[in-house]
Amino acid sequence: MTQPVAPARDCPLCPRLAALRQTCRTANPHWHAAPVPSFGDEDAAVLIVGLAPGLQGANRTGRPFTGDFAGVLLYQTLLGAGLAEGRYQADPADGLRLAGCRITNAVRCVPPENRPSTAEIEACRPFLAAEIAAMARLRAILALGNIAHNAVLACYSVRRASFPFRHGVRHRLPDGKVLVDSYHCSRLNTNTGRLTKAMFEAVIADLAAAARASG
Ligand code: SF4
């Protein structure tokens, strides 16, 4: 059977995350509180891979990085680089469109404390692998953080030691696609100065250039 790109709304593979989803639905019936679908066209040349939905962000709104701190920096930077069009207003109804770019998460359901377990990352990996396989024009992947980086590597069954995570570095994957690494655009990383706006803009510009060069 072919692995679907999108998990079912009541995907049961991670009992801890399924329980948290149900708790969210009960407390907030208007929240998305389900696996968050990818955003952007499947024929895009760029795929951005985040960690997992934020509790009050994508888990609430249903669109990746929408409604939480990380989304402000991500979408503003994509708009500046020409990888998005319109205006980001932290609402899936804001009309924002991605241009040649798609966004997904290594883990599709919100994890407690933003920390998925190893088993949960592995359980969700087939959806990420199917996502990558379904993108026929994909040229460049951006991993936001070490967990996303390792999840992408696992989709290719390559050794982590051969592709160490390092902010701003490009890796050449076995099928010729480029993997670009960035620190996650989280509140923690930006507040501590680990990731500055300028650093993130440089990575997104390099990502767009890598996609063009590989095309
Ligand atoms: S994280 Fe992925 S595998 Fe786990 S329950 Fe959600 S959709 Fe299913």
Boltz pocket constraint, residues with backbone or C-beta under 6 A from the ligand:
constraints:
  - pocket:
      binder: B
      contacts: [[A, 7], [A, 8], [A, 11], [A, 12], [A, 13], [A, 14], [A, 15], [A, 17], [A, 18], [A, 35], [A, 107], [A, 108], [A, 109], [A, 120], [A, 123], [A, 124], [A, 127]]
      max_distance: 6.0
